[in-house]
């Protein structure tokens, strides 16, 4: 059976209590979505969002590798779960670049997410220099190998390919480039996850209503990790509709 497609929205460091009206609008537009819909807001919005999310799943944007302790400013996977999350995004390129997160750090966080009962969305992607240098596939393979801990299954991980040079820039890879990376990820996962065929592979990087249907038609693309276009229901709802129709 094919994995259930997933439309995931990453609000990043955006939104406030007034922005919860966007969740109300999204629920009104998709009260019984034909694919899984996930929104990952800033952690302070998780609890108030939970009461009005309907069938929309919620997730965090990061977690600490430790379950608790003297880690000022950090959030544990268990705390995200307690606030209403069922997913957490880990290894996003902005975390890797801004906070120096290595593959080993990401793998430790993924293991912590699993211990708390969260599904981890593991992000991988190459920089523009790596793409131009012909290193894309080697970079993606190494990130997958280093970021996925033992015990990963199709039930507890999702993998998102986000080329760093396409995030928030309006640029996207060609369909053939996306297909090439997603095929590599599927093949590479077969050596690490027993039920690799069931792992959902998302594409992320300037996904918009205007290009969503075309991206979702690419082999091994099981959904999207959407940034800016997920902040407003008017933009995210048609992306969800395109995935439902894919």
N, CA, C and O of each residue as an XYZ file, in Angstrom:
984
protein
N       0.839     -1.189      0.000
C       0.000      0.000      0.000
C       0.879      1.245      0.000
O       1.845      1.328      0.758
N       0.544      2.210     -0.848
C       1.314      3.442     -0.915
C       1.152      4.230      0.371
O       0.075      4.232      0.968
N       2.219      4.903      0.806
C       2.109      5.702      2.037
C       1.132      6.854      1.851
O       0.980      7.370      0.744
N       0.473      7.257      2.925
C      -0.464      8.378      2.851
C       0.305      9.670      2.633
O       1.251      9.974      3.360
N      -0.101     10.410      1.645
C       0.611     11.635      1.287
C       0.496     12.664      2.408
O      -0.467     12.673      3.175
N       1.516     13.537      2.481
C       1.629     14.477      3.596
C       1.928     15.881      3.092
O       2.914     16.103      2.389
N       1.074     16.821      3.456
C       1.320     18.245      3.217
C       1.682     18.877      4.546
O       0.831     19.025      5.423
N       2.945     19.251      4.697
C       3.444     19.777      5.962
C       3.807     21.246      5.812
O       4.491     21.628      4.863
N       3.352     22.066      6.745
C       3.667     23.485      6.739
C       4.623     23.834      7.862
O       4.382     23.498      9.021
N       5.709     24.510      7.516
C       6.695     24.951      8.498
C       6.598     26.463      8.626
O       7.032     27.192      7.735
N       6.033     26.934      9.725
C       5.849     28.370      9.927
C       7.151     29.079     10.298
O       7.213     30.308     10.266
N       8.182     28.325     10.647
C       9.450     28.908     11.061
C       9.207     29.924     12.201
O       8.332     29.695     13.036
N       9.949     31.020     12.250
C       9.782     31.982     13.354
C       8.789     33.071     12.930
O       9.108     34.259     12.881
N       7.593     32.616     12.633
C       6.524     33.513     12.191
C       5.231     33.144     12.905
O       5.022     31.993     13.286
N       4.367     34.140     13.080
C       3.051     33.871     13.643
C       2.912     34.315     15.087
O       3.884     34.390     15.839
N       1.667     34.608     15.448
C       1.314     34.980     16.809
C      -0.103     34.460     17.062
O      -0.659     33.743     16.230
N      -0.678     34.816     18.192
C      -2.004     34.294     18.506
C      -3.037     34.698     17.456
O      -3.966     33.939     17.178
N      -2.886     35.871     16.879
C      -3.823     36.295     15.834
C      -3.741     35.395     14.609
O      -4.716     35.253     13.871
N      -2.573     34.784     14.391
C      -2.393     33.918     13.224
C      -3.167     32.611     13.337
O      -3.282     31.876     12.355
N      -3.698     32.310     14.518
C      -4.506     31.102     14.656
C      -5.748     31.153     13.769
O      -6.336     30.116     13.462
N      -6.144     32.345     13.361
C      -7.276     32.472     12.432
C      -6.979     31.765     11.122
O      -7.904     31.333     10.435
N      -5.699     31.636     10.758
C      -5.337     30.920      9.538
C      -5.623     29.426      9.670
O      -5.975     28.770      8.690
N      -5.474     28.895     10.872
C      -5.803     27.487     11.104
C      -7.310     27.290     11.006
O      -7.772     26.294     10.448
N      -8.074     28.229     11.543
C      -9.531     28.149     11.412
C      -9.925     28.112      9.939
O     -10.783     27.323      9.541
N      -9.303     28.958      9.138
C      -9.621     29.014      7.713
C      -9.193     27.735      6.997
O      -9.877     27.269      6.085
N      -8.057     27.169      7.415
C      -7.573     25.934      6.789
C      -8.501     24.768      7.118
O      -8.797     23.947      6.250
N      -8.956     24.691      8.358
C      -9.899     23.649      8.750
C     -11.213     23.799      7.987
O     -11.813     22.808      7.571
N     -11.651     25.032      7.807
C     -12.879     25.265      7.055
C     -12.734     24.848      5.606
O     -13.684     24.341      5.009
N     -11.555     25.055      5.031
C     -11.320     24.697      3.631
C     -11.141     23.196      3.448
O     -11.511     22.649      2.409
N     -10.572     22.521      4.455
C     -10.303     21.082      4.363
C     -10.743     20.402      5.667
O      -9.891     19.964      6.441
N     -12.050     20.304      5.926
C     -12.513     19.699      7.180
C     -12.210     18.207      7.265
O     -12.055     17.669      8.362
N     -12.125     17.532      6.118
C     -11.800     16.105      6.075
C     -10.810     15.882      4.949
O     -11.177     15.336      3.908
N      -9.565     16.293      5.132
C      -8.601     16.255      4.042
C      -8.345     14.843      3.522
O      -8.364     13.867      4.273
N      -8.104     14.767      2.211
C      -7.823     13.485      1.572
C      -6.368     13.094      1.634
O      -5.974     12.075      1.067
N      -5.561     13.888      2.316
C      -4.173     13.558      2.601
C      -3.903     14.011      4.027
O      -4.728     14.702      4.625
N      -2.775     13.635      4.569
C      -2.457     14.111      5.915
C      -1.968     15.549      5.829
O      -1.160     15.882      4.962
N      -2.450     16.393      6.716
C      -2.055     17.796      6.759
C      -1.400     18.059      8.119
O      -1.919     17.666      9.164
N      -0.264     18.725      8.076
C       0.528     18.991      9.278
C       0.943     20.454      9.276
O       1.346     20.989      8.243
N       0.844     21.098     10.429
C       1.358     22.452     10.595
C       2.338     22.446     11.763
O       2.043     21.932     12.841
N       3.514     23.030     11.522
C       4.551     23.125     12.557
C       4.772     24.603     12.880
O       5.571     25.267     12.219
N       4.071     25.120     13.891
C       4.203     26.532     14.266
C       5.335     26.708     15.271
O       5.905     25.721     15.737
N       5.667     27.951     15.610
C       6.562     28.154     16.751
C       5.977     27.451     17.983
O       4.759     27.376     18.144
N       6.844     26.946     18.833
C       6.404     26.101     19.950
C       5.390     26.789     20.847
O       4.527     26.127     21.422
N       5.480     28.116     20.978
C       4.557     28.817     21.871
C       3.118     28.778     21.351
O       2.184     29.065     22.099
N       2.932     28.427     20.078
C       1.581     28.377     19.521
C       1.001     26.966     19.493
O      -0.168     26.792     19.146
N       1.783     25.971     19.845
C       1.301     24.587     19.751
C       0.054     24.360     20.602
O      -0.956     23.857     20.110
N       0.129     24.730     21.873
C      -0.993     24.427     22.769
C      -2.259     25.163     22.368
O      -3.305     24.521     22.278
N      -2.235     26.466     22.120
C      -3.477     27.120     21.697
C      -3.969     26.656     20.335
O      -5.167     26.709     20.060
N      -3.064     26.203     19.484
C      -3.474     25.731     18.162
C      -4.164     24.373     18.251
O      -5.036     24.064     17.439
N      -3.782     23.570     19.224
C      -4.308     22.216     19.345
C      -5.830     22.199     19.436
O      -6.475     21.326     18.856
N      -6.403     23.151     20.155
C      -7.847     23.156     20.398
C      -8.656     23.440     19.145
O      -9.852     23.150     19.113
N      -8.042     23.993     18.122
C      -8.802     24.373     16.937
C      -8.277     23.729     15.661
O      -8.682     24.119     14.566
N      -7.379     22.747     15.781
C      -6.721     22.184     14.606
C      -7.552     21.136     13.870
O      -7.218     20.779     12.740
N      -8.627     20.635     14.481
C      -9.442     19.637     13.797
C      -8.621     18.418     13.420
O      -7.960     17.825     14.273
N      -8.658     18.034     12.137
C      -7.900     16.873     11.672
C      -6.485     17.235     11.216
O      -5.784     16.400     10.645
N      -6.071     18.463     11.464
C      -4.710     18.872     11.126
C      -3.769     18.433     12.236
O      -3.999     18.740     13.406
N      -2.721     17.722     11.879
C      -1.713     17.320     12.852
C      -0.788     18.503     13.133
O      -0.660     19.416     12.318
N      -0.148     18.469     14.300
C       0.750     19.544     14.706
C       2.143     19.002     14.968
O       2.315     17.845     15.355
N       3.133     19.855     14.752
C       4.503     19.428     14.987
C       5.367     20.560     15.498
O       5.007     21.732     15.385
N       6.514     20.202     16.063
C       7.511     21.174     16.470
C       8.521     21.387     15.356
O       8.512     20.680     14.348
N       9.387     22.367     15.550
C      10.398     22.694     14.546
C      11.800     22.253     14.951
O      12.739     22.370     14.163
N      11.947     21.753     16.159
C      13.238     21.284     16.654
C      13.004     20.706     18.038
O      11.994     21.004     18.675
N      13.917     19.894     18.500
C      13.892     19.443     19.895
C      15.317     19.169     20.338
O      16.219     19.020     19.513
N      15.510     19.105     21.645
C      16.819     18.775     22.201
C      16.982     17.261     22.209
O      16.000     16.519     22.239
N      18.218     16.817     22.183
C      18.482     15.378     22.220
C      18.270     14.773     23.604
O      18.093     13.561     23.731
N      18.287     15.609     24.641
C      18.063     15.130     26.000
C      16.582     15.256     26.361
O      15.875     16.118     25.839
N      16.133     14.399     27.246
C      14.721     14.403     27.650
C      14.395     15.543     28.603
O      13.247     15.983     28.670
N      15.393     16.028     29.344
C      15.183     17.129     30.298
C      16.554     17.582     30.776
O      17.572     16.988     30.423
N      16.573     18.643     31.586
C      17.836     19.043     32.183
C      18.135     20.519     32.061
O      17.266     21.323     31.724
N      19.384     20.863     32.343
C      19.828     22.259     32.368
C      20.208     22.714     30.962
O      21.387     22.825     30.626
N      19.200     22.971     30.158
C      19.412     23.373     28.759
C      18.517     24.573     28.465
O      17.506     24.466     27.771
N      18.918     25.714     29.011
C      18.102     26.920     28.939
C      17.742     27.270     27.494
O      18.599     27.326     26.612
N      16.455     27.502     27.289
C      15.979     27.908     25.970
C      15.629     26.771     25.046
O      15.053     26.999     23.983
N      15.965     25.537     25.425
C      15.667     24.384     24.576
C      14.344     23.744     24.963
O      13.803     24.007     26.037
N      13.832     22.904     24.077
C      12.564     22.205     24.278
C      12.789     20.729     24.016
O      13.419     20.363     23.024
N      12.284     19.880     24.893
C      12.444     18.442     24.701
C      11.331     17.890     23.822
O      10.280     18.510     23.658
N      11.585     16.711     23.262
C      10.570     16.049     22.447
C       9.324     15.742     23.271
O       8.202     15.867     22.781
N       9.526     15.342     24.520
C       8.384     15.035     25.382
C       7.535     16.277     25.650
O       6.311     16.183     25.737
N       8.172     17.429     25.780
C       7.418     18.665     25.980
C       6.608     19.030     24.744
O       5.478     19.503     24.862
N       7.171     18.816     23.562
C       6.410     19.038     22.327
C       5.198     18.119     22.279
O       4.091     18.544     21.946
N       5.422     16.859     22.615
C       4.329     15.885     22.631
C       3.238     16.326     23.607
O       2.051     16.249     23.292
N       3.637     16.782     24.775
C       2.688     17.200     25.801
C       1.865     18.417     25.352
O       0.717     18.583     25.763
N       2.467     19.263     24.504
C       1.788     20.469     24.031
C       0.873     20.203     22.845
O       0.138     21.092     22.415
N       0.913     18.971     22.309
C       0.010     18.633     21.223
C       0.658     18.192     19.937
O      -0.041     17.919     18.961
N       1.990     18.114     19.903
C       2.687     17.718     18.680
C       2.695     16.214     18.501
O       2.734     15.455     19.470
N       2.656     15.797     17.244
C       2.874     14.386     16.907
C       4.068     14.228     15.972
O       4.508     13.111     15.701
N       4.590     15.352     15.480
C       5.758     15.376     14.599
C       6.768     16.395     15.124
O       6.447     17.237     15.963
N       7.995     16.298     14.609
C       8.978     17.350     14.828
C       9.917     17.387     13.620
O      10.380     16.348     13.150
N      10.190     18.595     13.126
C      11.144     18.789     12.033
C      12.548     18.798     12.621
O      12.806     19.501     13.599
N      13.459     18.023     12.035
C      14.829     17.956     12.539
C      15.824     18.023     11.382
O      15.588     17.471     10.307
N      16.929     18.704     11.620
C      17.972     18.795     10.609
C      17.667     19.758      9.487
O      18.282     19.678      8.424
N      16.727     20.672      9.699
C      16.451     21.666      8.662
C      17.731     22.435      8.360
O      18.552     22.659      9.250
N      17.898     22.833      7.113
C      19.150     23.500      6.720
C      19.403     24.764      7.531
O      20.554     25.139      7.755
N      18.333     25.420      7.972
C      18.525     26.623      8.789
C      19.083     26.272     10.163
O      19.839     27.053     10.740
N      18.725     25.123     10.687
C      19.315     24.652     11.948
C      20.764     24.202     11.705
O      21.653     24.489     12.508
N      20.985     23.509     10.614
C      22.347     23.044     10.318
C      23.293     24.227     10.119
O      24.434     24.200     10.581
N      22.812     25.270      9.425
C      23.667     26.419      9.124
C      23.764     27.385     10.306
O      24.861     27.792     10.687
N      22.627     27.748     10.881
C      22.619     28.779     11.924
C      23.101     28.270     13.279
O      23.629     29.038     14.084
N      22.918     26.972     13.528
C      23.258     26.420     14.838
C      24.338     25.341     14.768
O      24.633     24.692     15.772
N      24.918     25.150     13.607
C      26.031     24.217     13.469
C      25.677     22.767     13.718
O      26.522     21.989     14.161
N      24.444     22.395     13.441
C      24.030     21.017     13.714
C      24.638     20.057     12.696
O      24.478     20.235     11.488
N      25.325     19.055     13.189
C      25.920     18.021     12.353
C      24.933     16.872     12.160
O      23.892     16.816     12.815
N      25.270     15.969     11.262
C      24.432     14.787     11.073
C      24.296     14.004     12.375
O      23.220     13.488     12.679
N      25.375     13.912     13.143
C      25.328     13.163     14.407
C      24.373     13.822     15.402
O      23.645     13.133     16.116
N      24.377     15.150     15.447
C      23.447     15.873     16.328
C      22.011     15.607     15.885
O      21.132     15.362     16.711
N      21.783     15.657     14.582
C      20.437     15.404     14.064
C      19.986     13.996     14.413
O      18.848     13.796     14.838
N      20.866     13.020     14.239
C      20.513     11.628     14.544
C      20.145     11.463     16.018
O      19.214     10.727     16.344
N      20.869     12.143     16.908
C      20.568     12.061     18.337
C      19.201     12.669     18.631
O      18.457     12.151     19.464
N      18.868     13.762     17.953
C      17.555     14.385     18.139
C      16.451     13.490     17.595
O      15.382     13.389     18.198
N      16.696     12.841     16.465
C      15.693     11.925     15.904
C      15.427     10.783     16.877
O      14.276     10.396     17.084
N      16.484     10.245     17.473
C      16.313      9.177     18.465
C      15.500      9.669     19.654
O      14.665      8.933     20.181
N      15.735     10.907     20.082
C      14.967     11.473     21.194
C      13.506     11.639     20.809
O      12.612     11.383     21.616
N      13.265     12.065     19.578
C      11.887     12.198     19.106
C      11.177     10.852     19.145
O      10.032     10.759     19.587
N      11.857      9.818     18.685
C      11.257      8.483     18.692
C      10.956      8.020     20.112
O       9.914      7.416     20.367
N      11.861      8.300     21.026
C      11.663      7.892     22.416
C      10.429      8.565     23.021
O       9.792      8.013     23.918
N      10.100      9.749     22.530
C       8.943     10.485     23.050
C       7.665     10.182     22.270
O       6.596     10.695     22.601
N       7.775      9.352     21.240
C       6.593      9.005     20.458
C       6.273      9.966     19.338
O       5.141      9.998     18.854
N       7.262     10.761     18.912
C       7.066     11.691     17.805
C       7.617     11.119     16.508
O       8.596     10.373     16.518
N       6.993     11.469     15.401
C       7.524     11.162     14.078
C       8.463     12.290     13.679
O       8.106     13.464     13.769
N       9.663     11.932     13.239
C      10.670     12.928     12.875
C      10.665     13.164     11.367
O      10.724     12.222     10.577
N      10.593     14.435     10.985
C      10.778     14.818      9.595
C      12.235     15.226      9.453
O      12.635     16.295      9.916
N      13.024     14.379      8.815
C      14.460     14.581      8.699
C      14.753     15.317      7.398
O      14.417     14.835      6.316
N      15.378     16.481      7.508
C      15.623     17.317      6.328
C      17.046     17.124      5.805
O      18.003     17.056      6.576
N      17.160     17.038      4.498
C      18.454     16.954      3.829
C      18.422     17.904      2.636
O      17.348     18.242      2.139
N      19.594     18.333      2.177
C      19.630     19.221      1.027
C      21.012     19.796      0.800
O      21.802     19.941      1.733
N      21.292     20.118     -0.444
C      22.597     20.639     -0.832
C      22.571     22.148     -0.992
O      21.519     22.733     -1.252
N      23.732     22.782     -0.837
C      23.870     24.204     -1.087
C      24.025     24.444     -2.588
O      24.184     23.506     -3.369
N      23.976     25.704     -2.967
C      24.147     26.042     -4.382
C      25.536     25.646     -4.872
O      25.689     25.167     -5.996
N      26.548     25.847     -4.029
C      27.912     25.491     -4.426
C      28.045     23.985     -4.606
O      28.730     23.527     -5.521
N      27.403     23.221     -3.750
C      27.454     21.766     -3.877
C      26.717     21.300     -5.132
O      27.170     20.380     -5.812
N      25.584     21.931     -5.438
C      24.855     21.604     -6.669
C      25.705     21.932     -7.891
O      25.831     21.119     -8.806
N      26.288     23.132     -7.896
C      27.089     23.554     -9.049
C      28.352     22.709     -9.199
O      28.877     22.553    -10.301
N      28.836     22.162     -8.071
C      30.035     21.330     -8.115
C      29.771     19.875     -8.461
O      30.699     19.069     -8.523
N      28.513     19.539     -8.684
C      28.178     18.167     -9.033
C      28.163     17.201     -7.861
O      28.262     15.988     -8.045
N      28.037     17.748     -6.640
C      28.139     16.915     -5.437
C      26.793     16.594     -4.794
O      26.757     16.026     -3.703
N      25.697     16.942     -5.442
C      24.384     16.824     -4.811
C      24.108     15.427     -4.284
O      23.763     15.271     -3.112
N      24.250     14.418     -5.112
C      23.876     13.070     -4.693
C      24.761     12.560     -3.571
O      24.285     11.875     -2.665
N      26.043     12.886     -3.624
C      26.950     12.465     -2.550
C      26.593     13.150     -1.240
O      26.647     12.529     -0.179
N      26.227     14.433     -1.308
C      25.843     15.174     -0.093
C      24.577     14.593      0.515
O      24.508     14.384      1.727
N      23.577     14.331     -0.314
C      22.317     13.791      0.181
C      22.530     12.408      0.791
O      21.992     12.105      1.856
N      23.313     11.573      0.117
C      23.572     10.223      0.626
C      24.262     10.280      1.991
O      23.909      9.532      2.903
N      25.242     11.168      2.124
C      25.965     11.271      3.393
C      25.058     11.798      4.504
O      25.135     11.329      5.640
N      24.204     12.762      4.186
C      23.286     13.283      5.198
C      22.298     12.208      5.645
O      22.001     12.098      6.835
N      21.791     11.425      4.713
C      20.878     10.343      5.076
C      21.580      9.327      5.968
O      21.048      8.920      7.001
N      22.780      8.921      5.559
C      23.514      7.912      6.321
C      23.795      8.388      7.743
O      23.731      7.604      8.690
N      24.108      9.684      7.889
C      24.511     10.186      9.196
C      23.384     10.672     10.075
O      23.555     10.786     11.289
N      22.220     10.966      9.484
C      21.139     11.602     10.239
C      20.054     10.644     10.697
O      19.208     11.021     11.508
N      20.056      9.418     10.199
C      19.009      8.462     10.541
C      19.554      7.453     11.551
O      20.476      6.705     11.225
N      19.012      7.414     12.755
C      19.523      6.496     13.771
C      18.961      5.086     13.593
O      18.043      4.863     12.804
N      19.517      4.163     14.327
C      18.954      2.818     14.367
C      17.525      2.887     14.895
O      17.194      3.756     15.702
N      16.693      1.978     14.440
C      15.319      1.937     14.899
C      14.358      2.759     14.071
O      13.166      2.815     14.372
N      14.867      3.400     13.026
C      13.991      4.185     12.162
C      13.119      3.266     11.320
O      13.583      2.241     10.821
N      11.854      3.638     11.167
C      10.901      2.872     10.362
C      10.055      3.846      9.547
O      10.121      5.061      9.734
N       9.263      3.283      8.643
C       8.350      4.126      7.865
C       7.303      4.781      8.755
O       6.677      5.762      8.353
N       7.108      4.257      9.942
C       6.111      4.825     10.855
C       6.655      5.983     11.672
O       5.884      6.810     12.159
N       7.984      6.058     11.833
C       8.498      7.103     12.725
C       9.448      8.104     12.059
O       9.985      8.983     12.733
N       9.662      7.981     10.741
C      10.426      9.020     10.053
C       9.735      9.408      8.746
O       9.042      8.607      8.118
N       9.947     10.637      8.372
C       9.639     11.189      7.052
C      10.929     11.858      6.611
O      11.642     12.414      7.446
N      11.248     11.821      5.330
C      12.454     12.493      4.837
C      12.038     13.607      3.884
O      11.242     13.395      2.970
N      12.589     14.796      4.110
C      12.275     15.953      3.267
C      13.533     16.422      2.546
O      14.541     16.739      3.179
N      13.465     16.463      1.223
C      14.554     17.012      0.427
C      14.301     18.491      0.205
O      13.328     18.877     -0.443
N      15.186     19.312      0.749
C      15.065     20.751      0.592
C      16.397     21.317      0.104
O      17.283     21.585      0.915
N      16.552     21.501     -1.212
C      17.781     22.140     -1.689
C      17.912     23.523     -1.075
O      17.007     24.348     -1.200
N      19.028     23.780     -0.416
C      19.183     25.016      0.352
C      18.991     26.242     -0.536
O      18.449     27.256     -0.096
N      19.427     26.147     -1.760
C      19.366     27.289     -2.671
C      17.953     27.568     -3.179
O      17.730     28.580     -3.843
N      17.004     26.697     -2.881
C      15.622     26.899     -3.329
C      14.699     27.352     -2.210
O      13.539     27.672     -2.470
N      15.179     27.388     -0.972
C      14.319     27.714      0.157
C      14.094     29.213      0.224
O      15.025     29.983      0.461
N      12.845     29.622      0.014
C      12.487     31.025      0.131
C      13.016     31.923     -0.977
O      12.937     33.147     -0.872
N      13.559     31.323     -2.047
C      14.157     32.121     -3.118
C      13.247     32.248     -4.330
O      13.483     33.089     -5.198
N      12.207     31.418     -4.396
C      11.378     31.391     -5.586
C      11.927     30.481     -6.661
O      11.251     30.229     -7.658
N      13.141     29.982     -6.482
C      13.756     29.057     -7.439
C      13.427     27.617     -7.038
O      13.345     27.305     -5.850
N      13.244     26.762     -8.008
C      13.069     25.331     -7.737
C      13.942     24.537     -8.692
O      14.221     25.001     -9.798
N      14.379     23.350     -8.289
C      15.098     22.486     -9.222
C      14.171     22.071    -10.363
O      12.952     22.219    -10.271
N      14.755     21.558    -11.421
C      13.928     21.006    -12.488
C      13.260     19.729    -11.996
O      13.687     19.136    -11.006
N      12.219     19.315    -12.690
C      11.546     18.072    -12.319
C      12.514     16.898    -12.342
O      12.459     16.026    -11.475
N      13.399     16.876    -13.330
C      14.369     15.782    -13.431
C      15.333     15.795    -12.250
O      15.724     14.735    -11.762
N      15.722     16.981    -11.785
C      16.623     17.065    -10.634
C      15.936     16.575     -9.363
O      16.542     15.864     -8.562
N      14.675     16.954     -9.179
C      13.933     16.467     -8.015
C      13.774     14.954     -8.093
O      13.973     14.254     -7.100
N      13.418     14.452     -9.264
C      13.222     13.008     -9.436
C      14.502     12.243     -9.145
O      14.465     11.174     -8.534
N      15.632     12.785     -9.580
C      16.918     12.107     -9.376
C      17.228     11.974     -7.892
O      17.645     10.910     -7.435
N      17.024     13.052     -7.139
C      17.325     13.015     -5.705
C      16.352     12.103     -4.964
O      16.763     11.332     -4.097
N      15.063     12.187     -5.301
C      14.082     11.348     -4.612
C      14.304      9.865     -4.898
O      14.095      9.028     -4.020
N      14.723      9.536     -6.115
C      15.044      8.140     -6.433
C      16.249      7.672     -5.624
O      16.271      6.546     -5.127
N      17.249      8.537     -5.494
C      18.419      8.192     -4.680
C      18.014      7.972     -3.234
O      18.463      7.012     -2.607
N      17.167      8.853     -2.689
C      16.760      8.712     -1.297
C      16.029      7.397     -1.072
O      16.274      6.711     -0.080
N      15.135      7.042     -1.984
C      14.403      5.782     -1.846
C      15.373      4.607     -1.833
O      15.247      3.694     -1.018
N      16.338      4.641     -2.743
C      17.321      3.558     -2.836
C      18.197      3.516     -1.590
O      18.478      2.442     -1.058
N      18.626      4.679     -1.130
C      19.523      4.734      0.022
C      18.816      4.261      1.298
O      19.421      3.603      2.144
N      17.552      4.597      1.424
C      16.794      4.194      2.607
C      16.647      2.682      2.693
O      16.521      2.124      3.784
N      16.662      2.031      1.554
C      16.508      0.572      1.551
C      17.623     -0.107      2.335
O      17.436     -1.214      2.839
N      18.772      0.537      2.443
C      19.868     -0.032      3.209
C      19.827      0.311      4.684
O      20.635     -0.198      5.461
N      18.879      1.183      5.089
C      18.825      1.620      6.473
C      17.505      1.336      7.159
O      17.461      1.193      8.381
N      16.422      1.250      6.387
C      15.079      1.083      6.939
C      14.430     -0.125      6.280
O      14.355     -0.202      5.053
N      13.960     -1.068      7.092
C      13.417     -2.301      6.541
C      12.219     -2.098      5.635
O      12.067     -2.796      4.633
N      11.368     -1.143      5.985
C      10.168     -0.870      5.190
C      10.343      0.433      4.425
O       9.462      1.294      4.436
N      11.487      0.572      3.760
C      11.856      1.826      3.110
C      10.836      2.285      2.083
O      10.672      3.488      1.878
N      10.154      1.365      1.441
C       9.185      1.750      0.416
C       8.027      2.548      1.006
O       7.337      3.269      0.286
N       7.815      2.420      2.310
C       6.725      3.125      2.960
C       7.111      4.459      3.563
O       6.246      5.181      4.059
N       8.408      4.810      3.533
C       8.850      6.093      4.083
C       8.394      7.214      3.147
O       8.658      7.172      1.945
N       7.722      8.194      3.692
C       7.251      9.307      2.871
C       8.395     10.274      2.585
O       9.119     10.696      3.488
N       8.537     10.613      1.309
C       9.576     11.523      0.858
C       8.918     12.828      0.413
O       8.110     12.840     -0.516
N       9.265     13.910      1.074
C       8.682     15.210      0.775
C       9.676     16.064     -0.007
O      10.889     15.930      0.152
N       9.146     16.935     -0.846
C       9.987     17.961     -1.461
C       9.670     19.298     -0.797
O       8.507     19.600     -0.528
N      10.696     20.095     -0.536
C      10.500     21.416      0.025
C      11.435     22.420     -0.621
O      12.584     22.097     -0.923
N      10.958     23.618     -0.832
C      11.779     24.657     -1.435
C      10.978     25.429     -2.456
O      10.923     25.054     -3.627
N      10.347     26.523     -2.010
C       9.545     27.376     -2.893
C       8.389     26.622     -3.543
O       8.095     26.814     -4.723
N       7.728     25.751     -2.751
C       6.489     25.111     -3.215
C       5.365     26.132     -3.101
O       5.180     26.752     -2.053
N       4.616     26.301     -4.186
C       3.551     27.296     -4.243
C       2.322     26.692     -4.912
O       2.424     25.634     -5.533
N       1.165     27.338     -4.801
C      -0.020     26.813     -5.499
C       0.211     26.614     -6.994
O      -0.342     25.690     -7.591
N       1.022     27.472     -7.597
C       1.217     27.404     -9.030
C       2.094     26.266     -9.512
O       2.011     25.880    -10.678
N       2.950     25.709     -8.626
C       3.829     24.616     -9.080
C       3.594     23.305     -8.338
O       4.259     22.308     -8.619
N       2.655     23.294     -7.395
C       2.470     22.118     -6.545
C       2.061     20.880     -7.340
O       2.645     19.813     -7.150
N       1.086     20.998     -8.212
C       0.600     19.829     -8.946
C       1.714     19.194     -9.773
O       1.820     17.969     -9.842
N       2.540     20.024    -10.397
C       3.639     19.518    -11.213
C       4.655     18.772    -10.360
O       5.155     17.719    -10.756
N       4.961     19.321     -9.185
C       5.913     18.668     -8.283
C       5.350     17.345     -7.768
O       6.082     16.360     -7.669
N       4.052     17.313     -7.439
C       3.460     16.101     -6.882
C       3.329     14.981     -7.913
O       3.083     13.833     -7.543
N       3.489     15.295     -9.188
C       3.437     14.268    -10.228
C       4.775     13.564    -10.412
O       4.859     12.581    -11.148
N       5.818     14.052     -9.757
C       7.150     13.463     -9.892
C       7.224     12.163     -9.092
O       6.745     12.117     -7.959
N       7.813     11.105     -9.656
C       7.922      9.832     -8.918
C       8.631      9.995     -7.578
O       9.589     10.758     -7.453
N       8.144      9.269     -6.587
C       8.719      9.232     -5.236
C       8.545     10.543     -4.468
O       9.188     10.732     -3.435
N       7.692     11.448     -4.946
C       7.350     12.645     -4.174
C       6.004     12.382     -3.504
O       4.970     12.324     -4.169
N       6.029     12.225     -2.196
C       4.839     11.842     -1.430
C       4.202     13.017     -0.707
O       3.338     12.833      0.150
N       4.631     14.229     -1.053
C       4.082     15.407     -0.409
C       5.102     16.521     -0.399
O       6.079     16.492     -1.147
N       4.869     17.507      0.457
C       5.732     18.684      0.480
C       5.919     19.203      1.890
O       5.044     19.069      2.745
N       7.085     19.799      2.112
C       7.346     20.582      3.318
C       7.358     22.035      2.861
O       8.290     22.477      2.190
N       6.326     22.765      3.229
C       6.051     24.091      2.683
C       6.409     25.152      3.710
O       6.021     25.052      4.873
N       7.148     26.168      3.283
C       7.521     27.247      4.180
C       6.557     28.410      4.098
O       5.461     28.355      4.656
N       6.959     29.461      3.406
C       6.179     30.695      3.371
C       4.740     30.528      2.938
O       3.850     31.205      3.452
N       4.502     29.626      1.990
C       3.141     29.446      1.478
C       2.221     28.747      2.477
O       1.020     28.640      2.231
N       2.762     28.272      3.597
C       1.903     27.630      4.604
C       1.385     28.616      5.634
O       0.560     28.257      6.473
N       1.858     29.856      5.582
C       1.487     30.829      6.610
C       0.067     31.350      6.449
O      -0.548     31.799      7.417
N      -0.447     31.292      5.236
C      -1.808     31.763      4.975
C      -2.625     30.643      4.355
O      -2.181     29.976      3.421
N      -3.821     30.447      4.885
C      -4.682     29.375      4.404
C      -4.973     29.521      2.918
O      -5.108     28.522      2.210
N      -5.070     30.751      2.442
C      -5.374     30.982      1.027
C      -4.289     30.430      0.113
O      -4.566     30.098     -1.039
N      -3.049     30.324      0.611
C      -1.954     29.756     -0.169
C      -1.779     28.260      0.086
O      -1.514     27.492     -0.839
N      -1.930     27.855      1.347
C      -1.680     26.453      1.705
C      -2.821     25.546      1.249
O      -2.575     24.414      0.833
N      -4.060     26.022      1.318
C      -5.211     25.189      0.955
C      -5.129     24.660     -0.469
O      -5.391     23.474     -0.671
N      -4.776     25.476     -1.481
C      -4.671     24.913     -2.830
C      -3.513     23.932     -3.010
O      -3.574     23.047     -3.863
N      -2.463     24.087     -2.211
C      -1.368     23.097     -2.247
C      -1.886     21.756     -1.724
O      -1.597     20.705     -2.295
N      -2.649     21.804     -0.638
C      -3.263     20.582     -0.092
C      -4.198     19.958     -1.129
O      -4.201     18.742     -1.318
N      -4.979     20.788     -1.790
C      -5.908     20.270     -2.816
C      -5.141     19.602     -3.952
O      -5.582     18.581     -4.479
N      -4.001     20.167     -4.331
C      -3.199     19.568     -5.392
C      -2.658     18.208     -4.968
O      -2.570     17.290     -5.783
N      -2.294     18.077     -3.693
C      -1.787     16.798     -3.196
C      -2.914     15.775     -3.115
O      -2.708     14.601     -3.422
N      -4.096     16.208     -2.708
C      -5.258     15.308     -2.663
C      -5.548     14.736     -4.057
O      -5.965     13.586     -4.191
N      -5.323     15.552     -5.088
C      -5.635     15.146     -6.453
C      -4.507     14.356     -7.116
O      -4.701     13.767     -8.180
N      -3.327     14.344     -6.487
C      -2.152     13.701     -7.113
C      -2.294     12.184     -7.153
O      -1.401     11.493     -7.644
